Amino acid sequence: MEAAIDIIGGKWKPVILWHIRDKPLRFNEIRLILPNITQGMLTRQLRELEADHIINRKVFAEVPPRVEYSLTSFGKTVIPILDDLCEWGKTYLKMNQGEHTKIDVCPEKIRLLQNRVNSDSDQSP
């Protein structure tokens, strides 16, 4: 468990992987999808995922250079886990919709999570 959380855990890595699951994305495309991530944090997360052999970084010999990020073969094995985690999150939100939860989650955070789940479900296969 610790190894898995160390590799794909955190606020941004699972979301980055979720969004590049279907097709390669460029750095700025990822930033548009995740407007709250800083450029430095995105760079760091992508470098860590690349170093851990979860994503590929492909540089095209063009002017200006074009770089795309995609899942490696091994990185693709995490998608079923992320799918299950997404379903778990949807179930959690449905169970606690309109109720105060036993854990300390503010209603604004729940609304943001519900919006994210709804937008992700529009993109899921």
C-alpha positions as CSV (number, residue, x, y, z in Angstrom):
1,M,0.0,0.0,0.0
2,E,2.8,2.4,0.9
3,A,4.5,1.9,-2.4
4,A,1.3,2.6,-4.4
5,I,0.5,5.7,-2.4
6,D,4.0,6.9,-2.7
7,I,3.9,6.6,-6.5
8,I,0.4,7.7,-7.4
9,G,-0.8,9.4,-4.2
10,G,-1.4,13.0,-3.5
11,K,-3.7,15.7,-4.7
12,W,-2.6,15.9,-8.4
13,K,-1.1,12.6,-9.6
14,P,-4.3,10.6,-9.7
15,V,-6.1,13.4,-11.5
16,I,-3.3,13.9,-14.0
17,L,-3.3,10.1,-14.7
18,W,-7.1,10.2,-15.0
19,H,-7.0,12.8,-17.7
20,I,-4.2,11.3,-19.8
21,R,-5.8,7.8,-19.7
22,D,-7.4,8.0,-23.1
23,K,-5.0,10.1,-25.1
24,P,-1.6,11.9,-24.8
25,L,-1.8,15.5,-23.6
26,R,0.5,18.4,-23.8
27,F,1.6,20.4,-20.7
28,N,-0.6,23.3,-21.4
29,E,-3.6,21.1,-22.1
30,I,-3.1,19.5,-18.6
31,R,-2.9,23.0,-17.1
32,L,-6.2,24.0,-18.8
33,I,-7.9,20.9,-17.4
34,L,-6.4,21.6,-13.9
35,P,-6.4,25.4,-13.5
36,N,-5.6,25.3,-9.8
37,I,-2.3,23.5,-10.2
38,T,0.8,25.8,-10.4
39,Q,3.2,25.3,-13.3
40,G,6.0,24.3,-10.9
41,M,3.8,21.7,-9.2
42,L,2.6,20.2,-12.5
43,T,6.2,20.0,-13.7
44,R,7.3,18.3,-10.5
45,Q,4.4,15.8,-10.6
46,L,5.0,15.0,-14.3
47,R,8.7,14.5,-13.6
48,E,8.0,12.2,-10.7
49,L,5.5,10.1,-12.7
50,E,8.0,9.9,-15.5
51,A,10.9,8.8,-13.1
52,D,8.6,6.1,-11.7
53,H,7.8,4.8,-15.3
54,I,4.1,5.6,-15.1
55,I,4.1,8.2,-17.9
56,N,6.1,8.8,-21.1
57,R,7.4,12.2,-22.0
58,K,7.7,12.4,-25.8
59,V,9.5,15.4,-27.3
60,F,8.8,16.2,-31.0
61,A,11.5,17.8,-33.0
62,E,9.5,20.8,-34.0
63,V,9.9,24.6,-33.6
64,P,8.6,25.4,-31.1
65,P,9.2,22.0,-29.4
66,R,6.1,20.0,-28.7
67,V,6.0,17.7,-25.7
68,E,3.3,15.1,-25.0
69,Y,2.6,13.0,-21.9
70,S,1.0,9.6,-22.1
71,L,0.7,6.5,-19.9
72,T,3.3,3.8,-20.2
73,S,2.2,0.2,-20.5
74,F,2.7,-0.2,-16.8
75,G,1.0,3.2,-16.2
76,K,-2.1,1.8,-17.9
77,T,-2.5,-0.8,-15.2
78,V,-3.4,1.9,-12.7
79,I,-6.5,2.9,-14.7
80,P,-8.8,0.1,-13.3
81,I,-7.8,1.2,-9.8
82,L,-8.6,4.9,-10.6
83,D,-11.9,3.8,-12.1
84,D,-12.7,1.9,-8.9
85,L,-11.7,4.9,-6.8
86,C,-13.9,7.2,-8.9
87,E,-16.9,4.9,-8.4
88,W,-16.1,4.8,-4.7
89,G,-16.1,8.6,-4.6
90,K,-19.4,8.8,-6.5
91,T,-20.9,6.4,-4.0
92,Y,-19.5,8.4,-1.1
93,L,-21.0,11.6,-2.4
94,K,-24.4,10.0,-3.1
95,M,-24.5,8.6,0.5
96,N,-23.6,11.9,2.0
97,Q,-25.5,14.2,-0.3
98,G,-27.4,16.8,1.7
99,E,-26.2,15.3,5.0
100,H,-23.4,16.3,7.4
101,T,-20.7,13.7,7.3
102,K,-19.0,12.2,10.3
103,I,-15.7,13.5,9.0
104,D,-14.8,17.1,8.8
105,V,-15.6,18.0,5.2
106,C,-17.0,21.4,4.5
107,P,-20.1,21.6,2.3
108,E,-18.2,23.7,-0.3
109,K,-15.6,21.0,-0.7
110,I,-18.4,18.4,-1.2
111,R,-20.0,20.6,-3.9
112,L,-16.6,20.9,-5.7
113,L,-16.1,17.1,-5.5
114,Q,-19.6,16.5,-6.8
115,N,-19.0,18.8,-9.7
116,R,-15.7,17.0,-10.5
117,V,-17.4,13.6,-10.3
118,N,-20.2,14.8,-12.6
119,S,-17.7,16.2,-15.2
120,D,-15.5,13.1,-15.0
121,S,-18.6,10.8,-15.5
122,D,-19.3,12.7,-18.7
123,Q,-15.8,11.7,-19.9
124,S,-15.8,8.1,-18.8
125,P,-16.3,5.3,-21.3
